[in-house]
Amino acid sequence: MVKITEGYAPFQEYQTWYRISGDLSRGKTPLVIAHGGPGCTHDYVDAFRDIARTGRAVIHYDQIGNGRSTHLPDKPAGFWQPSLFLAELDNLLRNLGIEDNYALLGQSWGGMLGAEHAVTQPAGLKALIIANSPASMELWLQAAARLRSELPDGVQETLLAHEQAGTIDSEEYKAASQVFYTRHVCRLDPWPEEVKRTFSAMDADPTVYHAMNGPTEFHVIGSMKDWTIIDRLPAINVPVLLISGRYDEAAPEVVQPFADGIKDVRWVIFENSSHMPHVEERGACMECIQEFLDLQEAAAKGCL
């Protein structure tokens, strides 16, 4: 049985909820999981707790404004910036006492956050996993437009009509959006319960998602629409594993700058997955991550 510990890290005047699967004192570098969105919850990336079975502690947390952490639905859009979440991550690492030795896995927006964290060259970061993330939102939007153009004509017409009419809260628009999601976000049918929980939580409080992203994955009008990290990627000085799916909304051209700009990088594409290989090909994904982390740890100890 894996030991489970939950708690709250005080952050500014707020609270960041976290959960530790495993024992931080076991000796292996702990793995911190940064969820996506912006505005998701830890639920849909819960599968990464599987790695704790290898004796490596795995830390999930809900970013501020989401899940079990403090919600702030009245904050203006300008409050929700990457700098807020970078400060929250640093605070969590210090609170847990692992700021000198940790690995970080970020999924989707979490990988963007992870890259932002890594370019500052924190001394304690030993390895980074960027899962299903864009290197720039311009590339993301270009890929989204291409993937959207491949949807059935009727679906495309429905999406466009509601976007032009400003009726994106309609059930018809949501149903049309789901066609894209089942192709390029999660191809399992039905979706796993933990994935459903995250989407339900976002529907209940879409504050962060709407402020930073927009109404859907392919209609990005929030504060992140011009984000890029491409020119800063050479500053990343730790080993990096890139993960994406063959049918991913984070299409190959969206991920490619990471492969081109980071010195020590490996890229694995899961052939039967879209945006969530961690649930679509769970066993293979966990094995890939475990091997990468074990390899980096062995290299750091001079065992290779």
Salt bridges, closest charged atoms under 4 A:
GLU6 OE1 - ARG68 NH1 3.35
ASP43 OD1 - HIS42 ND1 3.91
ASP43 OD2 - ARG197 NE 3.14
ASP46 OD1 - ARG19 NH2 2.75
ASP46 OD1 - ARG49 NH2 3.36
ASP50 OD1 - ARG53 NH2 3.61
ASP50 OD2 - ARG282 NE 2.71
ASP62 OD1 - HIS42 ND1 3.02
ASP90 OD1 - HIS117 ND1 3.55
GLU116 OE1 - ARG232 NH1 2.81
GLU150 OE2 - ARG146 NH1 3.60
GLU163 OE2 - ARG148 NH1 2.82
GLU171 OE2 - LYS174 NZ 3.80
GLU172 OE1 - HIS162 NE2 2.65
GLU193 OE2 - LYS196 NZ 3.37
ASP205 OD2 - HIS71 ND1 2.57
ASP248 OD1 - HIS275 ND1 2.68
GLU249 OE2 - HIS275 NE2 3.44
GLU253 OE2 - ARG146 NH2 3.03
GLU271 OE2 - ARG246 NH2 2.65
ASP294 OD1 - LYS28 NZ 3.83
ASP294 OD1 - ARG56 NH2 2.90
GLU297 OE1 - ARG56 NH2 3.04
